[in-house]
């Protein structure tokens, strides 16, 4: 490991920029317990959730126009499907009425 690593301190008195960990493994490392451990886990879960969420940015004009276009197409498709369903119901009702007469 490079002695000038910006992320790890090789000695206790070293002051690297942004040190993430002290790498002297001759002493046992401390472990979080109780409320400290629970708070650490909650904070890490919150950070992970925020990282996974896309940033909330206002939609551009092109995105809005595209969304409108897609929604209109979906609406028209569903409208046609409803008309087909109405026709099927009408035919079934007519068939049902004929079977009652017979």
FENSULNOR-V512029 format. One record per pair of residues at least 4 apart in sequence whose ideal C-beta (glycine too) atoms are under 7 Angstrom apart, sorted by sequence separation. I is the first residue (numbers start at 1). GAP is how many residues later the second one is. D is the distance in Angstrom with one decimal. If there is no record, write none. Layout:
# FENSULNOR-V512029
i:I gap:GAP d:D
i:I gap:GAP d:D
This chain:
# FENSULNOR-V512029
i:1 gap:4 d:6.0
i:10 gap:4 d:5.9
i:32 gap:4 d:4.5
i:33 gap:4 d:5.4
i:35 gap:4 d:6.0
i:36 gap:4 d:6.3
i:37 gap:4 d:6.4
i:38 gap:4 d:6.4
i:39 gap:4 d:6.2
i:40 gap:4 d:6.3
i:41 gap:4 d:6.3
i:42 gap:4 d:6.3
i:43 gap:4 d:6.4
i:44 gap:4 d:6.3
i:45 gap:4 d:6.3
i:46 gap:4 d:6.4
i:47 gap:4 d:6.4
i:48 gap:4 d:6.4
i:49 gap:4 d:6.4
i:59 gap:4 d:4.3
i:61 gap:4 d:6.3
i:62 gap:4 d:6.2
i:63 gap:4 d:6.3
i:64 gap:4 d:6.4
i:65 gap:4 d:6.4
i:66 gap:4 d:6.4
i:67 gap:4 d:6.2
i:68 gap:4 d:6.3
i:69 gap:4 d:6.6
i:70 gap:4 d:6.3
i:71 gap:4 d:6.2
i:72 gap:4 d:6.4
i:73 gap:4 d:6.3
i:74 gap:4 d:6.3
i:75 gap:4 d:6.2
i:76 gap:4 d:6.6
i:77 gap:4 d:6.5
i:78 gap:4 d:6.4
i:79 gap:4 d:6.6
i:80 gap:4 d:6.5
i:81 gap:4 d:6.4
i:82 gap:4 d:6.4
i:83 gap:4 d:6.5
i:84 gap:4 d:6.4
i:85 gap:4 d:6.4
i:86 gap:4 d:6.3
i:87 gap:4 d:6.4
i:88 gap:4 d:6.3
i:89 gap:4 d:6.2
i:90 gap:4 d:6.5
i:91 gap:4 d:6.3
i:92 gap:4 d:6.1
i:93 gap:4 d:6.4
i:94 gap:4 d:6.6
i:95 gap:4 d:6.5
i:96 gap:4 d:6.7
i:97 gap:4 d:6.8
i:98 gap:4 d:6.6
i:9 gap:5 d:4.4
i:32 gap:5 d:4.0
i:59 gap:5 d:5.1
i:1 gap:7 d:6.9
i:3 gap:7 d:5.8
i:9 gap:7 d:5.5
i:8 gap:8 d:7.0
i:32 gap:8 d:5.4
i:6 gap:10 d:5.4
i:9 gap:10 d:4.5
i:12 gap:10 d:6.7
i:5 gap:11 d:6.5
i:6 gap:11 d:5.2
i:7 gap:11 d:6.1
i:8 gap:11 d:6.5
i:6 gap:12 d:5.6
i:7 gap:12 d:6.6
i:8 gap:12 d:6.4
i:12 gap:12 d:6.9
i:7 gap:13 d:4.8
i:8 gap:13 d:5.6
i:9 gap:13 d:5.0
i:10 gap:13 d:5.9
i:9 gap:14 d:6.8
i:8 gap:15 d:5.0
